[in-house]
């Protein structure tokens, strides 16, 4: 499964330094194909359990980082 490259762009990050969060950032799991918002009011995870955002503990948990890409929603041009 893939993400829509017309709507999202890959953002490089180093998991050993930490997991970025932001309004337009999502963790895309290549195992199940789900996008999990990095910033949410409620805890969230992908279908297969590889990615989990724990809002109570303020942490991102990823089991297999090599199977995850950080993607940013592209801004839409109104022109």
C-alpha positions as CSV (number, residue, x, y, z in Angstrom):
1,X,0.0,0.0,0.0
2,X,1.1,3.5,-0.7
3,X,0.2,7.1,0.3
4,X,-0.9,9.7,-2.2
5,X,2.3,11.4,-3.3
6,X,0.3,14.2,-4.9
7,X,-1.2,15.1,-1.4
8,X,1.7,14.1,0.9
9,X,5.5,14.5,0.9
10,X,8.0,12.4,2.9
11,X,9.8,14.1,5.7
12,X,13.2,12.8,6.8
13,X,13.7,12.1,10.5
14,X,16.0,10.2,12.8
15,X,14.1,8.0,15.3
16,X,17.2,7.9,17.6
17,X,16.7,11.6,18.2
18,X,12.9,11.5,18.6
19,X,9.7,11.5,16.7
20,X,8.5,14.8,15.3
21,X,4.9,15.9,15.8
22,X,2.9,18.7,14.1
23,X,-0.4,19.7,12.7
24,X,0.2,18.4,9.2
25,X,2.5,15.5,10.0
26,X,1.4,11.8,9.9
27,X,3.1,8.5,10.4
28,X,2.4,6.2,7.5
29,X,2.7,2.5,8.2
30,X,3.7,0.5,5.2
31,X,2.5,-2.7,6.8
32,X,-1.2,-1.8,7.0
33,X,-1.2,1.4,4.9
34,X,-2.8,3.6,7.5
35,X,-1.8,7.2,8.3
36,X,-1.8,8.1,12.0
37,X,-1.8,11.8,12.9
38,X,1.3,12.8,14.9
39,X,-0.7,15.4,16.8
40,X,-4.2,14.4,18.1
41,X,-6.5,15.1,21.1
42,X,-7.0,11.4,21.6
43,X,-4.5,8.5,21.4
44,X,-4.5,6.8,18.0
45,X,-2.8,3.9,16.2
46,X,-2.7,2.1,12.9
47,X,-4.7,-1.1,12.3
48,X,-1.7,-3.5,12.7
49,X,-0.4,-1.9,15.9
50,X,3.0,-0.8,14.5
51,X,2.4,2.9,15.2
52,X,0.8,4.2,18.3
53,X,0.4,7.8,19.5
54,X,-0.1,8.0,23.2
55,X,-1.5,11.4,24.1
56,X,-1.7,10.7,27.8
57,X,2.1,9.9,28.0
58,X,2.9,12.4,25.2
59,X,4.9,9.8,23.2
60,X,5.1,8.1,19.9
61,X,5.6,4.4,19.9
62,X,6.7,2.6,16.7
63,X,7.6,-1.1,16.8
64,X,9.3,-1.3,13.3
65,X,10.7,2.1,12.4
66,X,12.0,0.9,9.0
67,X,8.3,0.2,8.0
68,X,7.2,3.8,8.8
69,X,7.5,7.0,6.9
70,X,6.8,10.5,8.3
71,X,4.7,12.4,5.7
72,X,3.5,16.0,5.6
73,X,0.3,17.0,4.0
74,X,1.1,19.4,1.2
75,X,-0.4,22.9,1.2
76,X,-3.0,23.4,-1.6
77,X,-2.4,26.2,-4.0
78,X,-5.5,28.3,-4.6
79,X,-4.2,29.6,-7.9
